[in-house]
Amino acid sequence: MGIISYDQAYALTLDNIDPLDAEGVTLIQAVGRITTEDLFARVDSPSVAVSLKDGYAIQSRDIAAACLEQPVLLRLVGAVSAGGDWGGEIHPGEALRILSGAPLPRGADAVVSEEFTSLDGEQVAVVNDAYPRRNTLPRGADVGRGQLLARKGDILRPPLVGLIAAGGYDQVPVVKRPRLAIVATGDEVVAPGAPLPQGKLYASNLVTLAAWCARFGFDVATKVVGDDEALIRRSLLDCLEACDALLTSGGAWSGERDLVVHILDDLGWQKIYHRVRIGPGKAIGFGLYNDKPIFCLPGGPPSNHMAFLQLALPGLQKMAGWQHLGLPRTTARLLKSVQGQIDWTQFVHGRLESGQSELVFHPLTPKSRLQMMAQADAIVAISEGQAEIPAGTLIQAQVLKHHLFG
């Protein structure tokens, strides 16, 4: 297959990747994971009606006329705190000292707040009314038995995990977390933390890719390998043995030092595509080896970054069970016109700023590749067949910064 369009590559990527199997994990381990089935509440929460305030459990009709000028006197019959069980029943003219979270006793239909009462021995003076169910939380008000708590495919964010816990779960079924390996190749590349010889550079692409994978909750192992065919071959096979998917950085083109795709061809991988009409990122390759996805990313930082975000990331998200793939999107007004190429899809980095009534997208000029990537809030796509998007156009921007994620 020759060079293909971005839309074709995107579709082929998703068509050839399936979600991983399910596994049961604890609720804390489930944060950020994807449910594999609908989850229904097993219990009511709270399991009984409880008080929302510190005060007194009463029969509301007893204090319907209570006011500062004419306090209502009630007889104190006991006390109950959260988790306790008084066991008795409230009768007309009686009050039970009750703390927030404590079960509402039989016979009581409201709680009068402590601020509207005063205690004198065994008598409680009440100076305000409390209508039925005032300051109480009915049984099952937060979660009702049988209620749908989470749908298959939901991302388990912390508040949702708390809701599921209230519904009676301690473990949930989720899609397995993808185990990824990232191999950076090149004699010029040095692993971060090692001494940096003259003429070499640190593997910033590797770190950027690993950081994105960690951001989306994938398990990541990394490796730096020089331009040695035997060593690269061994590294790729070792990683494929241990991981669910493989990313390579560098060596994706066709030069004499671009060994990765040549080695994969020799290994007999199922090459789905190699080279896509996108800029930057044209040299990306994608295929399968023993049904495991492999993304061969180009070595130039913008190309590496963009190929990952636009094609590899959606594929990995699908593997992890995500329903909404790729980066989150927002609407913004284009401050300046952006130019593309009519025969491919061009991606432009930019910053998002608040305008008078909407977000504004400022395209960034690539004076420094790495600084541009680090400063960008968002990305705008100029689709194949479109040479320019004029200033003032309302566009969809892919959001990069964590604090802007929806």
N, C-alpha and C positions, 0 to 999 in steps of 0.2 A: 504494500500500500504506500502511495506517495504522500506528500504533504497534504494534510486535511484541515478543514475549518475548525474553529473553536467549538462550535455547536456540535459538530460530528464527534470531536474528541471527548467532549463532556458526556454525550450520550453513550459512547463506547465505554468510557470509564465506568459509569454507573451500571451499564448492562452486564459488565463482567465482574462485578463485586457484589457479594452477598453479606448480610449481617452475620456475625459470629453466633455461635450457640449461646444458650442461656446458662446462667449459673445463679445459685442462691448466695446472697451476701448479707451481712448485717446492715442495719440502717445507716450506720455511720460510714461504712464502706460504700454504700449505695449513692452517696451524694455525687451529682454530676453524671450518673449512669442513666441508662434508658430501660424502662420497664418492658418486659416481654409479654405481659398479660394485664388485663384489667384487674384492679385491686378493689375489693369491697370491704367495708368495715365489718369486723367480727364482733364488736361490742358497741354499746352506747358510751359516749363520753360527754359530760360526766355520767357515771353509772346511776346516780340519783340526783334529784334536785338539790342545789347547793346555794349557799349565800354568797353574794358578790361583795358584801360589806361587813365590817365589824359593827355589831349592833345587837338588836333583839328580834328574835322570831316571834311573830304575833299573828292574831287574826285581824285582818285589815278593818273589818267593820267595828272592832273595839275602839279604834283611834280615828274614825272617820271625821270626828268633830274636834280633834285635838288642836290646840293652838297655844300661844304664849299666855294669853289671858285665862285660858281654861285648860290646863294640862290634864291628861287622862292618866290615872294611876293604875298600874298593873302589878300583879304579884309575880315576883321572880321565883321560877321553879327549878332552875338549874343552869347549866352551861355546857356548851359543846364546841370543840375546835375541829379544824380540818383533819379528816381521817378518823374522827371519833364517832361514837354512836350513843347518843343519849338514851334512846330506847323508849322514851315516854311519848305522850301526846299532849299537844297544847289545847287547852280548853278556853272558853270565853273568860276574859279578865286576866289571863296569864301571859307571861313573857319568858322567853328562854334566852339567856346570854349566848350569842353565836358569833363566831369569828369567820372571816372570809375563807371560803372554801369548805366550810363545814356543812354536813348534810342538813337540809331543812327538815325539822321534825314533823311527824304526822299532826294534822290539825292546823298547822300554820300555813298561811298563804302569802306572807310578805315578810320583809325584814325592814325595820325602821333603823336608819343610820344612827350610830352612837352620838353624833353631834346634836341630834334632836331629843336627847334623853338625859336624865340625871338619875343617879341611883342613891336611895336613902334606905339603908338596911335591906329589907326584903321587898321594897317597893321601887318600881321604875316609873318615873314621871315622864310622859311623852308629850312633846309640844308641837308635833307636826304629824300629818296623816301619812299613810303609805298605802297606795292602791294595791289591789291584788296583783301578785307576782313582782311587786316592786323590790328591786335589789336581789333578785333571785335568778338563777340560771337553771332552766328545766333539764330534766334527764334527757340526754341525747342532743342537747342544743348545739354542741360543737361538732359531734359526729353521731349519726344515727346508725344502728346496726343495719347492715345491708346497703348502706349508702356507697355510691361509687366515689372512691378517693382519688384514684389515678387511672388514666387510660393507658392501654398498650402504646408504647412509643413516647410517653411523657419523659421529659428530663427531670430527674429527681433533685430539685433545688431544696435548700435547707428547710423553708417553711412547709413544703410538701412532705418532706421526710417526717417532720414533727406531726403533721396531720395523720400520716400513715401509722406512726407510733401510737397516737391516741386511738386509732381504730383497731388496735390489738395485734400489730405486727412487730416482730423483732428481726425478721429476715424478709427479703423480697427477691423475686426473680428479675434479673437484669441481663442485658447483653454483656458477654465477656468483654473485658477491656482489651483492646488490640495491643499486642506486643510488637513494637516497631524497632527495626534496626536502621540506622543511618550510617552509611559508609561514605566518607569524603576521600576522593582520590587526587593524587597529584604530588610530584616531587617538591613542589614549591609550598605545599601546605603543611603547617605545623599545628599540633594539638595545643589548645590553650593551656598555659601553665608550664610548657616546656620552654627551654631557651630558644630564642629566635635568631637563627643565623642570618648573615647578610644575604639579601636577595630573596628571602622567604617571607611568608605572611601567615598570620594565624587563621585558623579555620572558622572564620566568622559565619560563613554559610551554615556550617554544621550546627553551630550554637543557635542561630536563628531558627533553623528547622526544628531542632530539639525543643526550643522554647515554645514554638507554636504547638507542637505535639503535646507538650506538657500542659499548655494552656487549655487544651481541649480534653485533657484527662487520659491521654494515651501513655502507656509505659514505653520508655525509650531507652535503647542502648546505642552508643555511638562508637565509631572507629575511624581512624585516619590511616590511609594506606598509600604508599608511594606508587609511582608508575612502573610497577613490576607485574607483568601479566600473571605469573604463577601465584604471586601473593594476593593479587586482586581476586583471582578465581577462587582461591582457598577461602578468602574472607567472605565472599559472596555466598559460597556454599555453606559455610559455618553459620552465617547469619540467617540464611533461609531455613536451616535446620531448626533454629531456636525461636524464630519470630513468626508472626502472622502476616507481616508485610514488610517490604524492604524499600528504602529510599536511598538512591545514590546521588552524590553531589560531585559534578565534574565528570569529564570523560564521556559526555553524551553526544558529541558531534562526530566528525568523521576523519579527524586528523590522525597522524601516526601515534600520537600520545593519548588519543581518545579511545581508551581500551574497553570501557565498561560494556557498551552495546555489542562490540565485537565478541567479547567473552560470553555474554548472554546468548548471542546467536550460536556460538560454538556449543554451549550447554544445551541448546535446543529449547529455549523458552518459547512460549507462544506470544509472539510480538503482535500486539493489537494495533499500535501506531507508533511512529517515530517521526517527529517534526509536525508541528501544528502552526497554522497561520495566526499566531498571536505575537504581539510585541509588548514588552520583552518576554522571552521564554520559548522561542520558536523550537529549540532543539530538544524539547522534552520527549521522552519515550515512555511507553507504558506497555506492560505485558504480564503474563502469568508464568510461574514456574511451579509445577506441582500444585496448581490452583491458588498459589499465593501471589498477590499483586506485587509488582515491582514498578516503581516510578524512577526513571532515570532523569535527573534534573541537571540542567546546564550549570556551568561553573561560575559565570558572571553573576555577581550578587543580585542585580535587579531581575535578571532572567531566572535565576534560581528561586528567588522569592516569589515572583509572580506565577511561575509555572506551578509551584507548590500550592499557592493560595487558590488558583483558578481551577486546577484539575486534580492534584493529589489530595488536597484537603477534603473536597466533597466526597471523594472515593473512600477516604479513611473514616469520615463521619458516617457514611452508609455502613461500613464494616462495623462500626460501634453502635449501630441501631438508630442513628439520628433520623428524624423525619424531615427537618428543615436543614438543607445542606448549604455549605458555603458560608461566607461571612454574613452577618446581619446587615440589613440595608436600611437606609433612611433617605428621605427626600430633601434635596437642597437646590439652591439657585446657583447657577454657574456664574462666577464673577467675571472671568475672562474666557474667550473662546479657546477651545482645545482642538488640536489637529491630529488626525490619524492618517492611515493609509487605506485607500479604497479597497485593497485586496487582502486585508487582514484585520483582525480585531486588535485595537490598541488600548492598553491600560495606562491610566495616568494617575500618579500619586498627587495627593493634595491635602489641604487642611480644611477643617470645618470650623466655622465661626458663627456666632449668633448674629443675625441681622435684626432689622426692626421687627419683623414678624415671622422670620423663617431662618433656617440654616443657610449659610453661604459657603460654597466650595471654592477654595483658592488653589488653582493648580500650582505645583511646585516645580521650579526649574532645577534640573539635576546637575548642579555644580559639583556636588560630592555624592556619589552613589549611596554610600552607607548613611551619610547624614540625611539625605533626602528620605530614605526608607525609615529612619528612626524618627524623623519629624512628622511624617505623614499620619493624618487621622483617618484617611479614607482613600478609596480608589474609585475612579470613574472609567467605564468601558465605552470606547468608541467602536461601535459594531462594524463588522466587515460590510463594505458597501457604502459606508458613510465616511467622508473625508474630514468633516469638521462638525463640532457642536457649537453653535453660536453662543456668545455671552448672553446671559439673561435667561437661558433655557432652564426649565425645571427638570432636574435629572435625578436618577436613582444612584446613590453612592453606597459602596460597600464600606462598612465601618471597621476600622482596624483597632482603635484604642479601646482597652478594656472598660474604661469608665463610661464609654458611649454605647456599650452593648445594650440592646434591648432585652 
